[in-house]
Structure formats: structure tokens, C-alpha cells
Amino acid sequence: MGRAYEVRKASIQKTGAMKAKVYSTYAKEIYLAAKKGTPELESNIFLKRVVEKARKEQVPSDIINRAIEKAKGVGGEDYHEVIYEGFGPGASTLIIKTLTDNVNRTVGMVRAAFNKVNKSLGVNNSVSYNYDYLAVVSFKTEKEEEIFEALLEAGIEPIEFEKEDGELIVSVAPNDINSTKDIIEKIESNVAYEIDEVGMYPKNKVDLSQEDLEVFDKLYNMLDEIDDVTEIYHNVNNR
């Protein structure tokens, strides 16, 4: 089983079990995608894809529409995607993705979580060099050969392409994800993605002792409770 699929499915979904946080996260991501391009679904492929994922996670239409309408206005929040890297107990590492309209507030909260367990944030690339930045999709199909050939014909070389229990797992460079999904959807009508994520995947994973695992869980939970945190990636195998 490939590296991308070693990350259990639940761990690459949006962090935070509370619906309110999921809704808030998607509202920010939709707003950001709409501001970066045109606030129209048919002319902004990035916005279209984010909205598709939001609908799959049952984000209400009024939240989606309000975020798009807000992006059409002047002023308002100015969200930024900020990534933090940190060191946990043992040999554990974490990458924390945030969407924030106040960087000072967010970094203060993230740093405080690390300080409470006597661990520290790192500088840029102090952790991320040990991770791969990948786009991963998985879905049920019997047309893997046709899909593989079509990807190669389009100049897209999958990083991983494997079948597991009837489910095809494909990982590609993040810049290729929209073209990859267009190809998949032309071949496999009504495709239902089990995984549809762009994220950081550890090159190697570690097992923590019970004592270190308790500290790691405490840190993870504190980070997860921060509203601005949208994803937490880590290299812990036994969590």
C-alpha cells in the first residue's frame, strides 16, 4: 500500500468533528478561492472544486452562497493561508495549516499550544522537507487501465497509482489535480471520491511510546480546537 494511502482516511478529512468548524472552514476556503479568481463557479475551476467538496460534506447552500457573495463585495475579511511547522514528543512532527484574518492572533494560539506541552514551533522547512506535498483522490472503478493511459496521454505522470479493495488511489503533483479529475470524470461518470485532498504526507512514520503518545494527543487536541486551524498533518503511526 502506497505512502499516500497510509494516512488513514479520517486523518485527511477536515480536522474538527464539530459541524460548525467544518462550515466555517469551507466558508473561508470558498471566499478565498472566489477572491483569487472570478467569483463565478463556471469560470473559476478552483472555486468550483472547493464548492463540490463542501457540498459533499453537506455544507448548507446558504453558507456557500454567502461566502461567494461576500467575495464579490469590496473590503471585508482578508484571509491568508499560513502554514506552521512544529516538533512534538519523541520523533513526532506536525504541519499545521491555518486560514486566518489575523496572523498575530493565530501564531500566538498555535505557539501557546506547543508551549503547554513544552514543545516548540520550527522555522520554515524545518519539518516539511520530510513530507511530500501531494494531491490524492480515491474512488471505485474498474477502468484503471483506461484512466492511466489517459493521464499519460495528457502529460500527467501519477506519483502513485494503485488498486486496493476495488478502490483506485491516485496521487499526482498538486498542480495537476484539476486536470486529473477532469480526465477521471470523463471516463468514470458519476464518480464518487472517497478521498479528495491536497496535503502533506510524511515520507516516514514513527511509533511513539505510550507516554509520548499522551503528550502528542494533548497537543493535537489543543491545536484542533483553534478555530483558524483547518488541517493538521503529522508523522505518528500509532495514533
Secondary structure as GFF3:
##gff-version 3
##sequence-region A 1 239
A	DSSP	alpha_helix	3	6	.	.	.	ID=ss1
A	DSSP	three_ten_helix	9	12	.	.	.	ID=ss2
A	DSSP	alpha_helix	19	36	.	.	.	ID=ss3
A	DSSP	three_ten_helix	41	43	.	.	.	ID=ss4
A	DSSP	alpha_helix	45	56	.	.	.	ID=ss5
A	DSSP	alpha_helix	61	72	.	.	.	ID=ss6
A	DSSP	beta_strand	80	87	.	.	.	ID=ss7
A	DSSP	beta_strand	93	100	.	.	.	ID=ss8
A	DSSP	alpha_helix	103	116	.	.	.	ID=ss9
A	DSSP	beta_strand	120	122	.	.	.	ID=ss10
A	DSSP	three_ten_helix	128	130	.	.	.	ID=ss11
A	DSSP	beta_strand	131	140	.	.	.	ID=ss12
A	DSSP	alpha_helix	144	153	.	.	.	ID=ss13
A	DSSP	beta_strand	160	164	.	.	.	ID=ss14
A	DSSP	beta_strand	167	172	.	.	.	ID=ss15
A	DSSP	three_ten_helix	174	176	.	.	.	ID=ss16
A	DSSP	alpha_helix	177	187	.	.	.	ID=ss17
A	DSSP	beta_strand	193	202	.	.	.	ID=ss18
A	DSSP	alpha_helix	210	224	.	.	.	ID=ss19
A	DSSP	beta_strand	229	234	.	.	.	ID=ss20
###
